Amino acid sequence: MPNKSSPHGGFFVSGTVSHGTLRPQDLLRSFADELNRLMPFNQFAMTEEARGTADILDRDDVTSDDYDTAYAILDDIHTELNAIANREGDYYFGTTEGDGSDFGFWSNDM
């Protein structure tokens, strides 16, 4: 269905966005890609910050502050994606029941 959140957005599709990993750098990239796909003109700064932080986490000299930043950005993007899901109807963005590594858009009826 068309994305009601932005007249220039992509198409909202229920289902998996990221599966099989809980590494913050993987989630940052997956969530940023999805947010950019849905809101290409609205969330550029947030998605670029997420990608840059993911690149930092791939280095050998990662600090606990880097992880704190990553989790804060993940929380912000998760909030944005969940807001999009809510505007699209009776959906949420998160994990499926029974699989904590299957992030995506899911119907609340599940």
KEKEMAR-978704 format. One line per 8 residues: number of its first residue (from 1); their letters; for each residue x, y, z of C-alpha. Coordinates in steps of 0.1 Angstrom, whole numbers, plus 5000, padded with zeros to 4 digits. Layout:
<nodes>
NUM> a> X:Y:Z  ...;
</nodes>
This chain:
<nodes>
1> mpnkssph> 5000:5000:5000  5012:5036:4994  5030:5051:5023  5006:5076:5040  5034:5091:5059  5050:5110:5030  5037:5119:4996  5071:5110:4982;
9> ggffvsgt> 5076:5078:5002  5079:5043:4991  5054:5015:4995  5046:5002:5030  5050:4964:5029  5043:4941:5059  5070:4915:5066  5106:4912:5075;
17> vshgtlrp> 5131:4940:5073  5160:4923:5091  5164:4887:5102  5190:4865:5118  5212:4891:5135  5211:4913:5165  5245:4930:5158  5237:4968:5161;
25> qdllrsfa> 5257:4976:5130  5235:4952:5109  5203:4966:5124  5214:5002:5119  5219:4995:5082  5187:4976:5077  5166:5000:5097  5182:5030:5079;
33> delnrlmp> 5176:5014:5045  5140:5008:5053  5134:5043:5067  5151:5058:5037  5130:5037:5014  5098:5048:5031  5107:5085:5037  5135:5093:5012;
41> fnqfamte> 5133:5131:5017  5124:5133:5053  5150:5113:5073  5183:5118:5054  5202:5131:5085  5191:5102:5107  5198:5075:5081  5233:5089:5073;
49> eargtadi> 5241:5091:5110  5230:5054:5114  5252:5043:5085  5282:5062:5098  5277:5047:5132  5275:5012:5117  5308:5018:5100  5324:5029:5133;
57> ldrddvts> 5311:4996:5149  5329:4976:5122  5363:4990:5133  5386:4974:5158  5387:5003:5182  5350:5005:5192  5342:5020:5226  5312:5016:5249;
65> ddydtaya> 5302:5052:5239  5301:5041:5203  5276:5013:5213  5256:5038:5234  5253:5060:5204  5243:5031:5182  5216:5019:5205  5202:5055:5208;
73> ilddihte> 5200:5058:5170  5184:5024:5168  5158:5035:5193  5151:5067:5173  5148:5048:5140  5127:5021:5156  5103:5048:5169  5101:5064:5134;
81> lnaianre> 5094:5031:5117  5068:5022:5144  5051:5056:5138  5049:5048:5101  5034:5014:5108  5008:5030:5131  4998:5055:5105  4994:5028:5079;
89> gdyyfgtt> 4968:5010:5100  4968:4983:5126  5005:4975:5123  5036:4978:5144  5074:4977:5138  5093:4952:5159  5100:4916:5162  5077:4887:5156;
97> egdgsdfg> 5065:4865:5185  5090:4837:5190  5118:4852:5169  5136:4881:5185  5158:4886:5154  5130:4889:5129  5124:4927:5127  5097:4941:5104;
105> fwsndm> 5062:4954:5100  5036:4932:5115  4998:4933:5119  4986:4937:5155  4962:4909:5147  4989:4883:5146;
</nodes>
